[in-house]
Amino acid sequence: MSDPITCFKAYDVRGRIPDELNEEIAYRIGRAYASFLSPSKVVVGHDIRLTSESISEALVEGLRASGVDVLHIGTCGTEEVYFATFHYETDGGIVVTASHNPKDYNGMKFVRTGSRPISGDTGLFDIQALAEKNEFAPTTTLGGLSPLDHRGAYIEHLLGYIDPSKCSPLKIVANPGNGGAGAVVDALVPSLPFEFTKVHHNPDGNFPNGVPNPLLIENRQSTIDQIKATGADMGIAWDGDFDRCFFFDENAEFIEGYYIVGLLASAFLDKVPGQKVVHDPRLTWNTIDIVGAREGTAVLSKTGHAFIKERMRAEDAVYGGEMSAHHYFRDFAYCDSGMIPWLLVSELMSVTGKPLSELVRERMAKFPASGEMNRRLEDPMSTIAEVRAAFEPDALKIDLTDGLSLEFEQWRFNVRSSNTEPVVRLNVESRANPALMQEKTDAILAMLGGDPA
């Protein structure tokens, strides 16, 4: 057996180039994916990173050496591979991307037919084992390689979520962070009445303005500055492979993803009440309140895209949202998209005539939240056990779906351990009482100790 391949994670492949991921490993992953899935036709695409094209070429060689026909969509976002896989009814799809990781990293995300995710629970580690073993049948028939121009059909699909004729001429700051989102924004522009100010618009794998990750506070300033300079109605920023988007209101204030989940849930349920919405356990009260008011059913799921997608399929949910800015849509094969959310929010602002700040202000006041607080700890599980022992006696409700959630009459919290590092993540919310929320956040953080992560 060859040396272990260390770039396989819980949901995807991520590794530093070239020691953890390189062309030889990519080739073996292509062979292993084909051996595991036995597909006839697979979609492949890659993000804008400097190493993505060569890694993609090696991956394609591995697939073709296994007799698999490859439909190559070229430079794209993760969701475009999802789209092409379900739209063209192929047997699977692979995107070469490392999302918001440092620029010397790369990786892959995998789906099977219908764009169902392949994660650690559903075959990813089987693919890893096959790639490590590196014993594949000799090539007898080389698979084909065809370019696939999917972009037109993808843009048409995106526009199907809104009625452009109902949209007002909003002024929008769009910041792809030199990732891949700019090309899709450009393709959407002719069909929309919006006026765009483009920031860090051109794709550049050198990331001259920092790795595109708007969760980092230092990466938000360029969007904030342009909103203030142009008097824009909204700002949108994306991560590198644009499967997440982040919102800023007309006052250049960053909007926590939690409140966008509620906003998107209302966008669907206002059109068709009574549907199901899936959400994660970290912050819940706002989502439950909004969905209940529209005769819908809020369904709790474990955090993570594979769990959310699986639960959405089981429940036939119209929408699923995580506070981390992943938003999932039934009509998008239950996959996450960083384009559909801002289109829906733009339409909602247009139809209601309300600025984004007003659309979320009431919800933020009704359910103030701490935002996710991360602490690096040596023994996360024992620390969480101590927090449980201290707070559980007074709790009205306990939930262990993902980490520890304790609910009280006027506040609740979720504390969970990271899947990949010795970090504990805390979220606290209250009922219209920001002082109580802050008091409880400080108390739990004091118990956790550790350094911010």
C-alpha positions in Angstrom: 0.0 0.0 0.0 1.2 3.5 -0.8 1.5 6.3 1.8 -1.7 7.7 3.3 -3.4 10.4 1.3 -4.1 13.1 4.0 -6.3 15.5 2.0 -9.6 13.7 2.5 -11.8 15.5 5.1 -15.3 14.8 6.4 -17.1 16.4 3.4 -14.5 16.9 0.7 -10.8 17.0 -0.3 -8.6 19.9 0.9 -4.9 19.9 1.0 -1.7 22.0 0.6 -0.1 21.9 -2.8 2.0 19.9 -3.6 2.7 17.8 -0.5 -0.9 16.9 0.4 -2.5 17.2 -3.1 -0.8 17.1 -6.5 -1.3 15.8 -10.0 -0.4 12.3 -9.2 -2.9 12.2 -6.3 -5.5 13.8 -8.4 -5.1 11.2 -11.1 -5.5 8.4 -8.4 -8.6 10.1 -7.1 -10.1 10.1 -10.6 -9.4 6.4 -10.9 -10.8 5.8 -7.4 -14.0 7.8 -7.9 -14.6 5.8 -11.1 -13.9 2.5 -9.4 -16.2 3.4 -6.5 -19.1 4.8 -8.5 -18.8 3.0 -11.9 -20.1 6.1 -13.8 -20.5 6.4 -17.5 -20.5 10.2 -17.7 -19.2 12.7 -15.2 -19.1 16.6 -15.1 -15.8 18.2 -14.2 -15.1 21.9 -13.5 -12.6 23.9 -11.5 -12.3 27.2 -9.7 -9.9 30.1 -10.4 -6.9 29.0 -8.3 -3.6 28.9 -10.0 -3.2 25.1 -9.6 -6.8 24.2 -10.4 -6.4 23.7 -14.1 -3.4 21.2 -13.8 -5.1 19.4 -10.9 -8.3 19.2 -13.0 -6.4 17.8 -16.0 -4.9 15.0 -13.9 -8.3 14.2 -12.4 -9.8 14.0 -15.9 -6.9 11.7 -17.0 -7.8 9.4 -14.1 -11.5 9.3 -15.0 -10.8 8.7 -18.7 -8.3 6.0 -17.9 -11.2 4.2 -16.2 -13.4 4.5 -19.3 -15.5 7.4 -18.0 -16.7 10.1 -20.5 -16.0 13.5 -19.1 -18.1 16.6 -19.8 -15.8 19.5 -18.9 -17.4 22.9 -18.0 -14.0 24.7 -17.4 -13.7 27.5 -14.9 -16.7 27.7 -12.7 -18.2 27.8 -9.2 -19.0 24.8 -7.2 -22.8 25.2 -7.8 -22.2 25.1 -11.5 -21.0 21.5 -11.3 -24.0 20.7 -9.2 -26.3 22.3 -11.8 -24.7 20.6 -14.8 -24.8 17.2 -13.0 -28.5 17.3 -12.4 -29.5 19.3 -15.4 -27.7 17.1 -17.9 -28.6 14.0 -15.9 -25.0 12.7 -15.6 -23.8 10.0 -13.2 -21.8 12.4 -11.1 -19.7 15.5 -10.9 -16.4 16.7 -9.4 -15.3 20.3 -8.9 -11.7 21.2 -8.2 -11.8 23.9 -5.5 -10.5 24.9 -2.1 -13.1 27.5 -1.5 -11.8 30.0 1.0 -8.6 28.2 2.0 -5.2 29.8 1.6 -3.9 30.2 -1.9 -1.4 27.3 -1.7 -4.3 24.9 -1.0 -6.6 23.1 -3.4 -9.2 20.4 -3.2 -12.3 18.7 -4.6 -16.0 18.2 -3.9 -17.9 15.2 -5.2 -21.5 14.4 -6.1 -23.2 11.4 -7.6 -26.3 11.2 -9.8 -28.9 13.9 -9.0 -26.1 16.0 -7.4 -26.3 14.0 -4.2 -23.3 14.7 -2.1 -20.5 12.1 -1.5 -19.2 12.7 2.0 -17.5 10.7 4.7 -20.7 8.8 5.5 -21.6 8.0 1.9 -18.4 6.8 0.3 -15.7 9.5 0.4 -13.5 7.4 2.6 -14.0 4.4 0.3 -12.7 6.6 -2.5 -9.7 7.6 -0.3 -9.0 3.9 0.5 -9.1 3.0 -3.2 -6.8 6.0 -4.1 -4.3 4.9 -1.4 -4.3 1.3 -2.5 -3.7 2.5 -6.1 -4.4 -0.9 -7.7 -6.6 -0.3 -10.8 -7.4 -2.4 -13.8 -5.3 -1.6 -16.9 -6.9 0.9 -19.3 -8.7 -0.8 -22.1 -11.0 1.9 -23.5 -10.2 5.5 -23.0 -13.2 7.7 -22.0 -14.2 10.7 -24.1 -13.6 14.3 -23.2 -16.1 17.0 -24.4 -16.4 20.6 -23.5 -19.8 21.5 -22.1 -21.2 25.0 -22.4 -23.7 25.0 -19.5 -23.6 28.6 -18.6 -26.7 29.7 -20.6 -28.9 27.0 -19.2 -27.6 27.8 -15.7 -28.3 31.5 -16.0 -31.8 30.7 -17.2 -32.3 28.5 -14.2 -31.2 31.2 -11.8 -33.5 33.7 -13.3 -36.4 31.3 -12.8 -36.4 32.0 -9.0 -37.5 35.6 -9.4 -39.7 37.7 -11.7 -37.2 40.3 -13.1 -40.1 42.5 -14.1 -40.9 43.0 -10.4 -37.4 44.1 -9.6 -36.6 47.8 -9.0 -33.4 49.5 -10.2 -31.4 48.8 -7.1 -27.8 49.9 -6.7 -25.7 46.9 -5.7 -22.1 46.6 -4.8 -20.8 43.2 -5.9 -17.5 41.9 -4.5 -16.3 38.5 -5.7 -13.0 39.0 -3.9 -11.1 38.0 -7.1 -12.9 34.7 -7.0 -15.2 33.2 -9.6 -18.5 35.0 -9.0 -17.8 37.9 -11.3 -18.4 35.9 -14.5 -21.8 34.8 -13.4 -22.8 38.4 -12.2 -21.7 39.6 -15.7 -23.9 37.0 -17.4 -26.9 37.9 -15.2 -26.6 41.7 -15.7 -28.4 42.0 -19.1 -31.6 40.4 -17.5 -31.7 42.5 -14.4 -32.5 46.2 -13.8 -29.8 46.6 -11.2 -26.9 49.0 -11.3 -23.8 47.2 -10.2 -20.6 48.6 -8.7 -18.0 45.9 -9.1 -15.2 45.5 -6.5 -12.3 43.0 -6.9 -14.2 41.7 -9.8 -11.7 40.0 -12.0 -10.7 36.4 -11.1 -7.1 36.2 -9.9 -5.7 33.1 -8.2 -3.0 35.2 -6.7 -5.7 36.7 -4.5 -4.1 40.2 -4.5 -6.8 41.5 -2.1 -6.7 38.5 0.3 -8.3 35.1 0.1 -12.0 35.6 -0.7 -13.6 34.9 2.7 -16.1 37.6 3.8 -16.4 36.0 7.2 -13.0 37.5 8.0 -13.7 41.1 9.2 -10.7 42.4 7.5 -12.0 41.3 4.1 -15.3 43.3 4.5 -13.9 46.8 4.3 -13.7 47.1 0.5 -17.4 46.3 0.2 -18.3 48.7 3.1 -16.3 51.5 1.5 -18.0 51.2 -1.9 -21.5 51.0 -0.3 -20.8 54.3 1.4 -19.2 55.9 -1.6 -22.0 55.0 -4.0 -25.0 55.1 -1.8 -25.8 51.5 -2.7 -28.9 49.7 -1.6 -27.1 46.6 -0.8 -23.6 44.9 -0.9 -23.0 41.3 -1.7 -19.7 39.4 -1.3 -18.8 35.8 -2.1 -16.2 33.3 -1.2 -13.9 31.9 -3.8 -16.1 29.2 -5.3 -19.2 31.3 -4.6 -21.3 28.6 -2.9 -21.8 31.2 -0.1 -22.8 34.8 -0.4 -22.8 37.5 2.3 -25.0 40.6 2.7 -24.4 44.2 3.7 -27.3 46.6 4.1 -27.6 50.2 2.7 -25.8 51.4 5.9 -22.9 49.2 5.0 -23.7 47.0 8.1 -22.8 43.3 7.7 -25.9 41.1 8.2 -25.4 37.8 10.1 -26.3 34.8 8.0 -28.9 33.7 10.7 -31.2 36.5 9.7 -30.8 35.9 6.0 -32.0 32.3 6.7 -35.2 33.8 8.1 -35.5 36.2 5.2 -35.2 33.5 2.6 -37.6 31.3 4.4 -40.2 34.1 4.4 -39.5 34.7 0.6 -40.6 31.1 -0.2 -43.4 30.8 2.3 -45.0 34.1 1.4 -45.4 32.8 -2.1 -46.5 29.3 -1.0 -47.4 29.0 2.7 -47.3 25.7 4.6 -44.0 24.3 3.3 -41.1 22.8 5.2 -37.8 24.6 5.9 -34.7 22.9 7.2 -32.3 24.7 9.6 -29.3 24.0 11.7 -29.3 23.9 15.6 -26.9 26.8 16.3 -29.5 29.6 16.2 -33.1 28.6 15.7 -35.8 30.8 17.3 -36.0 33.4 14.5 -36.4 30.8 11.8 -39.0 28.8 13.8 -41.0 32.0 14.5 -41.0 33.1 10.8 -41.8 29.6 9.4 -44.6 29.1 12.0 -46.2 32.4 11.2 -46.6 31.2 7.6 -48.1 27.9 8.5 -44.9 26.1 7.6 -42.9 23.5 9.5 -39.3 24.2 10.7 -37.2 21.0 10.6 -34.0 20.7 12.7 -31.0 19.1 11.1 -27.4 18.5 12.1 -25.0 21.1 10.8 -23.2 20.3 7.5 -24.2 20.3 3.9 -24.5 16.5 3.6 -26.9 16.4 6.6 -29.0 19.4 5.5 -29.4 18.0 1.9 -30.3 14.5 3.2 -32.9 15.9 5.6 -34.3 18.2 2.9 -34.8 15.3 0.5 -36.5 13.2 3.2 -38.9 16.1 4.1 -39.3 17.5 0.6 -38.3 20.9 2.1 -38.5 23.9 -0.2 -35.5 25.6 1.4 -32.7 24.9 3.9 -30.4 27.4 5.5 -27.3 27.5 7.8 -26.2 30.5 9.7 -22.8 30.0 8.0 -24.3 31.4 4.8 -25.0 28.1 3.1 -28.5 28.2 1.5 -30.1 25.2 -0.1 -33.0 25.0 -2.6 -35.3 22.1 -3.5 -35.4 23.2 -7.2 -31.6 23.3 -7.2 -31.4 19.5 -6.5 -31.4 20.5 -2.7 -27.9 21.9 -3.3 -26.4 25.2 -2.0 -26.1 28.2 -4.2 -24.4 31.6 -3.6 -26.4 33.2 -6.5 -30.0 32.3 -5.7 -30.1 34.0 -2.3 -29.2 37.5 -3.5 -31.6 37.3 -6.4 -34.4 36.5 -3.9 -33.4 39.2 -1.5 -33.3 41.8 -4.3 -36.8 40.8 -5.4 -38.0 40.9 -1.8 -36.6 44.4 -1.4 -38.2 45.5 -4.7 -41.6 44.0 -3.9 -41.9 45.3 -0.4 -40.2 48.6 -1.1 -38.2 48.1 2.2 -34.5 48.5 2.5 -32.5 45.5 3.6 -31.9 47.0 7.1 -35.7 47.2 7.6 -36.3 43.7 6.5 -33.9 42.3 9.2 -34.1 45.0 11.9 -37.3 43.7 13.5 -36.0 40.2 13.5 -32.6 41.2 15.0 -34.4 43.1 17.8 -36.8 40.2 18.4 -34.1 37.5 18.6 -30.7 39.2 19.2 -27.8 36.7 18.7 -24.1 36.6 19.7 -22.8 35.5 16.3 -20.5 32.5 16.4 -17.7 32.7 19.0 -14.8 30.2 18.6 -12.4 29.1 21.3 -9.4 26.9 20.8 -9.3 24.3 23.6 -7.2 21.3 24.5 -10.1 19.1 25.5 -13.3 20.3 23.9 -15.6 17.5 25.0 -14.8 17.7 28.7 -15.3 21.5 28.6 -18.7 21.1 27.0 -19.6 18.6 29.7 -18.7 21.1 32.3 -21.0 23.7 30.6 -23.8 21.2 30.5 -23.5 20.3 34.2 -23.6 24.0 35.1 -26.6 25.0 33.0 -28.7 21.9 32.4 -30.5 21.9 35.8 -32.4 25.1 34.9 -33.0 24.3 31.3 -36.5 23.8 29.9 -35.3 21.8 26.9 -32.1 19.9 25.9 -31.2 18.9 22.4 -28.1 16.9 21.3 -28.7 16.9 17.6 -25.4 18.7 17.1 -23.3 19.5 20.1 -25.3 20.7 23.1 -28.4 23.0 22.8 -30.0 24.2 26.0 -33.2 26.3 26.0 -34.5 28.5 28.8 -37.6 30.7 28.9 -35.8 33.9 27.6 -32.6 32.6 26.1 -30.9 29.6 24.6 -27.5 28.5 23.4 -25.7 25.9 21.3 -22.1 24.8 21.9 -20.4 22.3 19.7 -17.0 20.9 18.9 -15.5 21.4 15.4 -15.2 18.3 13.3 -11.7 19.1 12.1 -9.8 21.0 14.9 -9.8 21.4 18.7 -12.2 24.3 18.6 -15.5 24.9 20.4 -18.1 27.0 18.7 -20.7 28.9 20.8 -23.9 30.7 19.7 -26.3 32.4 22.1 -29.7 34.1 21.4 -32.4 35.7 23.6 -36.0 36.9 23.3 -35.8 40.6 22.7 -33.1 41.1 25.4 -29.7 41.9 24.0 -28.3 42.5 27.5 -29.3 39.1 28.7 -27.9 37.6 25.5 -24.6 39.3 26.1 -24.5 38.4 29.8 -25.0 34.7 29.1 -22.5 34.8 26.2 -19.8 36.3 28.5 -20.6 33.7 31.3 -20.3 30.7 29.0 -17.1 32.1 27.3 -15.6 32.5 30.8 -16.3 28.9 31.5 -14.9 27.7 28.1 -11.6 29.7 28.5 -9.1 29.1 25.7 -7.9 31.5 23.0 -10.1 33.0 20.3 -9.9 30.8 17.1 
